[in-house]
Amino acid sequence: MENFYLLIVVVLFALAISDLIVGVSNDAVNFLNSAFGSKAAPRYVIMIIASLGILVGATFSSGMMEVARKGIFHPDQFYFAEIMIIFVAVMLTDIILLDFYNTVGLPTSTTVSIVFELLGAAVAVAVVKIMNSADQSLLDLGNYINSAKALAIITGILLSVVIAFLSGSLVQWVTRLIFTYKYEKSFKYFGAIFGGFAITAITYFILIKGAKGSSFIDKDTLAWIKSNTFTIIAVCFIGWTVILQLLVWFVRLNILRVIVLVGTFALAMAFAGNDLVNFIGVPLAGFKSFQAFAANPGADPYGMTMGILSAKVQTETYLLIIAGVVMTVTLWFSKKARTVTETEIGLSSQNEGDEKFGSSFFARLLVRRSLSANSNFKRMMPATIQQGIANRFNKPEEVVIPGVDPKDKPAFDMIRASVNLTVASILISIGTSLKLPLSTTYVTFMVAMGTSLSDRAWGRDSAVYRITGVLTVIGGWFFTAFSAFTAAFIFANLINWLGGFAILGLLTLAIIFVVRSHVFHKRKSKAKEEVSEEDDTIIIKGGIFEQLTFAVSGITVKIPNLYGKIINGLAFEERAKLKECNKKAGKLDKEAKSIKDQVPLMMKKLSDDSIATGPFYVQLIDYLREIAHSMSFIAGPAFDYVDNNHKTLITEQVNELNTIQTKLDDFFRTINRILKESSYDVAEIEKAFAKQKSLLTSIRKFRKEQIRRIKAEKVGTRNSVLYLGILNETKNLTLHAGNLLKASRDFSGFSGEDETSDDEISTED
């Protein structure tokens, strides 16, 4: 029996390593987004500083480990075997849940997840104990669960969300009002004071967060820090202010960069110190439980209570350092960490561009109400004050450098990054000193969203999408709590009933889930990189025509092959092939949409002597988008028709579609050859349009044949709707392809004069 529980401890530590990896991937957003978003330093510098913060913070986390042992439930009320059931259920749930959030790219709270997992598993085991006891009822559940502590944790976390958002909004608004967007001049005089305040707050934060849980700072030192708090703050403020001012005078120090990098170190340290318990606290508690059990040979696992977990125990420093190393390695190599970080930076970005989230009813309603309230507020405020505030918030005109991708710009300036880190540090310091449980994820995320709102990053063109994103993340937080409790409750019951078989089955399930999500994320990232590469090919600097032609032909070259597969799949009722074609058509449509969405950014990249080429660029992309649309409108109905098991096409229809497919293939191959070789001589163009005319004639002829079949009742309604739809979309596809060729021809011959290409779609029918 002892060997069985030893195996469980080994499983717990294996799960701990996995949990460290998925946990860091999600929590990295807490301390990296400000430095990355403001581009305060090269990526490797930011990563080195964050890594040092994690390693230092890991040694400070010993005191937090008691949360896993006695923070949520009363360990003395559970037997050893029951405690191990709780811990295994918690770790399995945590890995699956956090990996899911990493895969979809949403930040969540590892603190909330571990709290509700412990709560769910403990409740499950407690309910079983109560049901098996003749003298207990569900009213006795409070004897097993530390409900007061759990409620305090939940309340503190929810309050921190509101306080963090309001604090971030207020501090950023005041800071921007003082320094404006052109802060260089005023920073010469007040920068050292601002820096002194910010770094003092961060220094105090490091002391409070670090010393509280350190495994090597004694009680006397802690007591001295606590009794001399005001003196420490005053000396730090004066000292940092003087030092920073001297460095500005003599070495032209960039104070904001220092604040951002020091703040990144501090939050990384806090993350390791505060959240390490979320990943290894449970396995360590399981290990302590096993040691106690092994120290009593012959002890009954269902008779030995675990009151030992209520005692205060310092975790060995070497274990904390090992955990810190695992987290650091993960930070450098995890692609999922980048995905989660991109979500928060995107929501707080000062720049316009692709929005990750769509629009929602509640977001639209909130924006409308906010605009209405803002209008009413302006009516009450004197015009002079309004104008004064507006002048302070005026953004300098953006300097566009031809050939430089706008994506390479910082998402926000270092003033906002400094406020993000300073406010988050202060709030977490206050929470720690008052012994209030906080979620570092919730605090840092909501501070970032609050500063974004005050900094007017959420303009009318992006507000509804950004708010939808914020609501999605917050909704995900509530889902975290619910799903963590529910899954841990179910897992604990399964393990309680089925024992080792359940553990093996759930472990297999967790491995399968993590592997599948890794594959899914890898495919998603690859697809995103491919689209990004497509966008990069049309950065408009020298060689605009060649680059644009390459991007366009990259899509048009896929059309004939995809069209042929659709017709073939429809003729032989190959559902799997049509499903794949439908996916490819959707992907093609997204590629074309992505290129079209980049039009405003591409226009900004145009050099002054290339501005007249802009209309041709827009025209080509419009035709490309319509071609992709037509393919989607062919593939979708074809798949639905076969998927719904409707009657197969008759032989005449299959032959007609094969004829069209052959001519379409010939037509598109001619177009693609012309685009690739830039061979726009009259003979080649006429040859292409002759093939277009032949194809349109066939479509017209086959449409009449279908009408005859309808009148003769040879085909049904659904057959006719599908067939006529395919003919119509093929005609549109052909016409748009011809117009794309015309636009490309005119583009290639453009000499800088104010010319326009034929923008009319042929009405030949």
Secondary structure, 3 states (H helix, E strand, C coil): CHHHHHHHHHHHHHHHHHHHHHHHHHHHHHHHHHHHHHCCCCHHHHHHHHHHHHHHHHHCCHHHHHHHHHHCECHHHCEHHHHHHHHHHHHHHHHHHHHHHHHHCCCCCHHHHHHHHHHHHHHHHHHHHHHCCCCCCHHHHHHCECHHHHHHHHHHHHHHHHHHHHHHHHHHHHHHHHHCCCCHHHHHHHHHHHHHHHHHHHHHHHHHHHHHHCCCCCHHHHHHHHHCHHHHHHHHHHHHHHHHHHHHHHHCCCHHHHHHHHHHHHHHHHHHHHHHHHHHHHHHHHHHHHHHHHCCCCCCCCCCECHHHHCCCCCCHHHHHHHHHHHHHHHHHCHHHHHHHHHHHHHHCCCCCCCCCCCCHHHHHHHHHHHHHHHHHHHHCCHHHHHHHHHHCCCCCCCCCCCCCHHHCCCCCHHHHHHHHHHHHHHHHHHHHCCCCCCHHHHHHHHHHHHHHHCCCCCCCCHHHHHHHHHHHHHHHHHHHHHHHHHHHHHHHHHHHHCHHHHHHHHHHHHHHHHHHHHHHHHHHHHHHHHHHHHHCCCCCCCHHHHHHHHHHHHHCCHHHHHHHHHHHHHCCCHHHHHHHHHHHHHHHHHHHHHHHCHHHHHHHCCHHHHHHHHHHHHHHHHHHHHHHHHHHHHHHHHHHHHCCCCCCCHHHHHHHHHHHHHHHHHHHHHHHHHHHCCCCHHHHHHHHHHHHHHHHHHHHHHHHHHHHHHCCCCCHHHHHHHHHHHHHHHHHHHHHHHHHHHHHHHHCCCCCCCCCCCCCCCCC
